[in-house]
Amino acid sequence: MAEGDKDWLSGALSNLVKHSTDLSNDIKTNLASVSALIDGEITADNLQEIKKILEEISLYLDDIDLAKDFVHLNGHKVMLKCLQYQPLVTDSCEILACISQNNPKVQEIILQSNMVKTYLRLLSDQKLENMDKKKALYALSCLCRGYEPAIQVFKAEDGISKLIPFIQNLDISLSTKAVFLIKSLVSENNSLKTDILESGMLGILVNKLTEPRNSTHEHILTLLAICLTENEDAIKFCNQKRINLFRAVEIYEKQENIFEEEKQACEHIKLLLV
């Protein structure tokens, strides 16, 4: 490498390190401010100030190294405190989702703080808005997908049963996110197929196919196919006269304008049921 190129590369790397260090220091300062506010008297003004700081922090955390810095600074524990206050739930979950997605080191640390249980508790909190629950579902998804230890905790906490209300929710966006998460987790852990059958979720999924088509249905079809694959108990259940998944799929695929992926899933399900 030419001497001039070496100098340029050295300078670029030095600037990159300095930039990362500056951002890490900014995160540290912001976390200290949030901690001071959350540990003090909670007022509407303080909550609004915390919310602004959380929004600023979230701008930094797409970088995997800064996400690691965040947890090493115990930022996840600060977020746990923030989750106690409804106005801060959405932003706190957004941050926790961002730092844990596809980041096993961070997932490990967050899991040790009982975050799966915390997210499931948030999802069952009747005082929270649907937007809060969407973010909690997103954070749960980012922690569990691709990280088997978190899936095991999800299973131990009876997570499948606790997500049933969201499959039935009238908010299509919320129900779609729930079905997508379940589909992803079952794809990674076959034992959840048993949980789906024993919880009664399988019958609910079949019944959802008879409702007016929406964005959830594509994921339901894929989930049903996954549940039926190499699962004689599920096949036997779905072939019962009162369930009759085969007939439900036949009716579904006759609708106009369904996607090619949906048609393929319908064919796959019918083949599994025969």
Secondary structure, 3 states (H helix, E strand, C coil): CCHHHHHHHHHHHHHHHHHHHHHHHHHHHHHHHHHHHHCCCCCHHHHHHHHHHHHHHHCCCCCHHHHHHHHHCCHHHHHHHHCCCHHHHHHHHHHHHHHHCCCHHHHHHHHCCCHHHHHHHHHCCCCCCHHHHHHHHHHHHHHHCCCHHHHHHHHHCCHHHHHHHHHCCCCHHHHHHHHHHHHHHHHHCCCHHHHHHHHCHHHHHHHHCCCCCCCHHHHHHHHHHHHHCCCHHHHHHHCCCCCCHHHHHHHHCCCCCCCHHHHHHHHHHHHHHC
